[in-house]
Amino acid sequence: MLTPEIEAEVAALVARYGVPRRVDAVLSGAPFDPLIMTDRFGEVCMVIRRPGGALLTAIKTFYPPGAYRLLTGGVKHGESIEAALLREVEEETGLEVEVRRFLAVIEYHLDGRWRLETRDERSSAPIPHPPSPIPYTFVTFVFLLDEVGGMLGARDPEERIESFREVAVAELPALAAALDSIGEGFDPRIGGSWSDWGRFRAVVHRVAYAALAD
């Protein structure tokens, strides 16, 4: 459950960019970065649409081979969601963008199993949603943005972006499947298992695809 302060900020974003999907995801396995990072309460996911219509993905230098994904960045404590969104776009891509849609809010919890439940709050008859005994852990705010200027290239070397790749919206489920299939292996750079990380990262690709397909 988000705090009242965050929910109030979400409501203001809804007024500007539309009603997002609300998704609860329960993750199996042990914690890892970014779930265990103390400098943030959540992250933004930047679904950047390039002038030709393709979406921007990236891979970092230490990721498993082929692990391209949608760009994300942390929301610092005391920072607004929209300020974090625009800051992360600049740091990771150098592009000028306009926010088009608020696609989703994904709340993650940790459990010994994997589960995904969706509440589409645009409907007047919401899907029944059983309460979860697992405390709120992390959140991703997903936005669709259009590139309107700038030159693509990471501005912050600490982002460690190796390369970018453009994908069609229809390719997002395949990206999710690829992330889901990453093999086991502990890595101190994420403080956990790549397979757990891959299942976590797969969620936003499926949610973004469903939102964009509406």
C-alpha positions in Angstrom: 0.0 0.0 0.0 1.4 3.4 -0.9 1.5 6.1 1.7 -1.2 8.8 1.6 1.5 11.3 0.4 2.5 9.2 -2.6 -1.2 8.5 -3.4 -1.8 12.2 -3.4 1.1 12.7 -5.9 -0.3 9.9 -8.0 -3.7 11.6 -8.1 -2.1 14.8 -9.4 -0.3 12.9 -12.1 -3.5 11.1 -13.0 -5.2 14.5 -13.6 -2.4 15.4 -16.1 -1.6 12.1 -17.8 -4.5 9.8 -17.4 -5.5 6.8 -15.1 -2.8 4.1 -14.9 -3.2 0.4 -14.4 -2.7 -0.7 -10.8 -0.8 -3.9 -10.5 0.4 -5.9 -7.5 3.3 -8.3 -8.1 4.5 -10.9 -5.6 8.1 -11.9 -6.2 9.7 -15.2 -5.3 13.3 -15.5 -4.2 15.6 -13.3 -2.1 15.9 -9.5 -2.2 18.2 -7.8 -4.7 19.0 -4.3 -6.1 17.0 -2.1 -6.5 14.6 -3.6 -4.0 17.1 -3.4 -1.2 18.6 0.0 -2.0 18.0 2.5 0.8 18.3 5.7 -1.2 14.9 5.3 -2.9 11.3 4.1 -2.2 10.7 3.1 -5.8 11.5 3.9 -9.4 10.2 5.3 -12.7 10.1 3.3 -15.9 10.7 5.4 -19.0 8.8 4.0 -22.0 10.4 6.4 -24.5 8.9 6.4 -28.0 11.3 7.5 -30.7 10.2 9.6 -33.7 9.7 6.5 -35.8 7.5 4.8 -33.2 9.9 2.3 -31.8 10.6 2.1 -28.0 14.0 2.6 -26.5 15.7 -0.2 -24.5 19.2 -0.5 -23.1 21.7 -2.9 -21.6 24.3 -2.2 -18.9 27.9 -3.3 -19.0 27.4 -5.9 -16.2 24.1 -7.4 -17.3 23.8 -10.9 -18.6 24.2 -11.2 -22.4 21.2 -9.9 -24.3 19.4 -8.5 -21.2 18.0 -5.4 -22.9 15.2 -3.8 -21.0 13.1 -0.6 -20.7 14.9 2.2 -18.9 14.3 2.7 -15.2 15.7 5.0 -12.5 15.2 5.5 -8.8 12.9 8.0 -7.1 14.8 9.5 -4.2 13.3 10.1 -0.8 11.8 13.6 -0.9 11.9 13.8 -4.7 8.7 14.0 -6.7 7.9 11.3 -9.1 7.8 13.6 -12.2 11.1 15.3 -11.2 12.7 11.8 -10.9 11.3 10.9 -14.3 12.7 13.9 -16.1 16.0 13.7 -14.3 16.5 10.0 -15.1 15.6 10.6 -18.8 18.4 13.2 -19.0 21.0 11.1 -17.1 20.3 7.9 -19.0 19.5 9.2 -22.5 20.2 12.9 -22.9 16.9 13.2 -24.9 14.3 15.8 -24.6 10.9 14.3 -24.0 7.2 15.1 -23.4 5.2 12.9 -21.1 2.2 11.5 -22.9 0.6 8.9 -20.6 0.7 7.5 -17.1 0.7 3.8 -17.9 0.9 1.9 -14.7 1.7 1.8 -11.0 3.3 -1.6 -10.0 3.6 -2.5 -6.4 6.0 -5.4 -5.6 6.0 -7.6 -2.5 8.3 -10.5 -1.6 6.9 -14.0 -1.0 7.9 -17.6 -1.5 6.0 -17.8 -4.8 5.3 -15.8 -7.9 2.0 -14.1 -8.5 0.6 -11.3 -10.6 -2.7 -9.6 -9.9 -4.2 -6.7 -11.8 -6.6 -4.0 -10.7 -7.8 -1.9 -13.7 -9.0 1.2 -11.9 -10.4 2.8 -15.1 -13.3 0.4 -14.9 -16.4 1.2 -12.9 -16.5 -2.5 -11.8 -13.0 -3.2 -10.4 -11.7 -6.7 -10.5 -11.9 -8.3 -7.0 -8.5 -8.1 -5.4 -7.7 -10.3 -2.3 -5.7 -8.6 0.4 -2.1 -9.6 0.7 -0.5 -10.2 4.1 2.9 -9.2 2.7 4.1 -5.7 3.4 4.6 -3.2 0.6 8.2 -3.3 -0.6 8.8 -1.4 -3.8 7.0 0.4 -6.6 7.5 1.2 -10.3 5.7 4.2 -11.9 5.5 3.7 -15.7 5.2 6.5 -18.2 5.0 6.8 -21.9 7.2 9.6 -23.2 7.7 10.9 -26.8 11.2 12.0 -27.8 11.1 15.6 -29.1 14.8 16.5 -29.3 18.3 15.9 -28.0 21.0 13.4 -29.0 20.9 9.9 -27.6 23.6 9.1 -25.2 24.0 8.5 -21.5 25.0 11.7 -19.6 25.9 9.9 -16.4 28.8 7.5 -16.7 27.7 5.8 -13.4 24.7 4.5 -15.3 27.1 2.1 -17.1 24.9 1.8 -20.2 26.7 -0.3 -22.8 24.3 0.2 -25.7 20.7 1.1 -26.7 18.3 -0.9 -28.9 15.0 0.1 -30.4 12.1 -2.4 -30.3 8.5 -2.4 -31.5 5.7 -2.4 -29.0 4.9 -5.9 -30.2 8.3 -7.1 -29.0 7.8 -6.3 -25.3 6.4 -9.8 -24.5 9.5 -11.3 -26.0 11.7 -9.1 -23.9 9.8 -10.2 -20.9 10.2 -13.8 -21.8 14.0 -13.3 -22.3 14.3 -11.7 -18.8 12.2 -14.4 -17.3 14.6 -17.0 -18.6 17.9 -15.6 -17.2 19.8 -18.3 -15.4 20.7 -18.5 -11.8 23.8 -16.8 -10.5 24.6 -14.6 -7.6 26.2 -11.2 -8.5 27.4 -8.8 -5.8 26.7 -5.9 -8.2 23.0 -6.5 -7.7 23.3 -8.1 -4.3 21.3 -11.1 -5.4 20.4 -13.6 -8.1 20.1 -12.7 -11.8 17.1 -15.1 -12.1 15.2 -13.3 -9.4 16.1 -9.9 -11.0 15.0 -11.1 -14.4 11.6 -12.2 -13.2 11.2 -8.8 -11.5 12.3 -6.9 -14.6 10.0 -8.9 -16.8 6.8 -7.6 -15.0 7.0 -4.0 -16.3 7.4 -5.2 -19.9 4.2 -7.2 -19.8 2.3 -4.4 -18.0 3.6 -1.7 -20.4 2.6 -3.9 -23.4 -0.9 -4.4 -22.0 -1.3 -0.7 -21.3 -0.1 0.3 -24.8 -2.4 -2.3 -26.4 -5.5 -0.5 -25.0 
